[in-house]
Amino acid sequence: MQQLTITIEKNSELENTHIAHFEGAFDGSMKEPLADLETLINSGTPKTNLIFDFKELDYLNSYAIGQLVAWQNHLLKSEGQIIIAGPSKNVEDILGILGISNLFKIFPDVESSLNTLKTQ
């Protein structure tokens, strides 16, 4: 299984919006890829929107689910949010089975996520 890499880009059109591209397995075995993301989440910037591009995410486990929920709860306190884009059928099923898919807006791709934010 491929180790997790996360690439973060700031969206130039929307204030306080970043896209985090996940690739590999999100299983908690590697803390380094999460460092920049956690810094961004903990920055305290109000109304931060993070789009998690899961198109290349192969796997996530209970550690990853716990992180996602904790990050979402933290961002919601400052009117921010995590939006999930492009999850595989497997990842989407895991979120649904665990009953947490209702905590996140889920879109088929990054572009539709951005279009929704532009209309808010």
matplotlib code that plots the C-alpha trace (Angstrom):
import matplotlib.pyplot as plt

x = [0.0, 1.3, 2.3, 0.2, 1.2, -0.8, -0.3, -2.0, -2.8, -4.5, -7.4, -6.8, -10.5, -12.0, -10.7, -9.6, -10.1, -7.5, -7.5, -5.6, -4.9, -4.5, -2.7, -2.1, -3.3, -4.5, -3.9, -1.9, 1.4, 3.0, 2.5, 4.7, 2.3, -0.3, 1.9, 1.1, -2.5, -2.8, -1.0, -3.5, -6.5, -5.2, -4.3, -7.5, -8.4, -12.2, -14.3, -11.6, -12.8, -10.8, -11.5, -10.1, -9.5, -9.8, -9.6, -6.2, -6.9, -6.7, -7.6, -8.5, -8.9, -10.4, -7.5, -8.2, -11.9, -11.2, -8.9, -11.5, -14.2, -11.9, -10.7, -14.3, -15.5, -12.6, -13.3, -17.0, -16.4, -15.0, -17.6, -15.2, -15.7, -14.2, -15.6, -14.8, -14.3, -13.9, -14.0, -13.8, -16.8, -14.9, -14.1, -17.6, -19.1, -16.8, -18.0, -21.6, -21.4, -19.9, -22.7, -20.4, -21.1, -23.7, -21.0, -19.4, -20.5, -19.4, -19.0, -17.9, -14.9, -13.0, -14.6, -18.2, -17.0, -15.6, -18.7, -20.8, -18.6, -18.7, -22.5, -22.6]
y = [0.0, 3.4, 5.8, 8.9, 12.1, 15.3, 18.3, 21.5, 24.4, 27.7, 28.5, 31.9, 32.7, 32.0, 33.5, 31.1, 28.1, 25.4, 22.1, 19.2, 16.4, 13.0, 10.1, 6.7, 5.2, 7.4, 5.0, 7.0, 5.2, 8.4, 11.6, 13.8, 14.2, 15.5, 18.3, 21.1, 20.2, 20.3, 23.6, 25.0, 23.6, 24.9, 28.3, 29.8, 31.5, 32.0, 30.5, 28.2, 25.9, 22.8, 20.6, 17.2, 15.7, 12.0, 11.0, 9.3, 8.1, 4.3, 3.5, 5.0, 3.4, 4.3, 6.6, 8.6, 8.7, 10.0, 12.7, 13.8, 14.1, 16.0, 18.4, 19.0, 19.7, 22.1, 24.0, 24.2, 26.2, 29.0, 28.7, 26.6, 23.2, 20.2, 19.2, 15.8, 15.6, 12.6, 9.7, 6.2, 4.0, 2.2, 5.4, 6.7, 3.4, 3.5, 7.0, 5.9, 2.7, 4.5, 7.1, 10.1, 10.9, 13.4, 15.4, 16.3, 17.7, 15.2, 16.0, 13.9, 16.2, 19.3, 21.5, 20.9, 21.6, 24.9, 25.8, 25.2, 27.4, 30.2, 30.3, 30.5]
z = [0.0, -0.9, 1.9, 2.3, 0.6, 1.0, -1.3, -0.2, -2.6, -1.8, -4.0, -5.7, -6.3, -2.8, 0.4, 3.1, 0.8, 0.4, -1.5, 0.1, -2.4, -0.7, -2.3, -0.9, 2.4, 5.3, 8.2, 10.8, 10.2, 8.9, 10.9, 8.7, 5.8, 8.3, 9.8, 7.3, 7.2, 11.0, 11.1, 8.6, 10.6, 13.9, 12.5, 13.9, 10.7, 10.7, 7.9, 6.6, 3.8, 3.2, 0.2, 0.7, -2.7, -2.2, -5.8, -5.3, -1.7, -1.7, 1.9, 5.3, 8.7, 12.0, 12.8, 9.7, 10.4, 13.9, 12.5, 9.9, 12.6, 15.0, 12.2, 11.1, 14.6, 15.1, 11.9, 12.5, 15.7, 13.6, 10.8, 8.6, 7.1, 5.4, 2.1, 0.6, -3.1, -5.4, -2.9, -4.3, -3.9, -1.1, 0.8, 0.4, 1.6, 4.7, 5.6, 5.1, 7.1, 10.0, 9.9, 9.5, 5.8, 7.1, 8.9, 5.5, 2.2, -0.4, -4.1, -7.0, -7.8, -6.7, -9.4, -8.1, -4.6, -5.6, -7.6, -4.5, -2.4, -5.0, -4.7, -0.9]

ax = plt.figure().add_subplot(projection="3d")
ax.plot(x, y, z, "-o")
ax.set_aspect("equal")
plt.show()
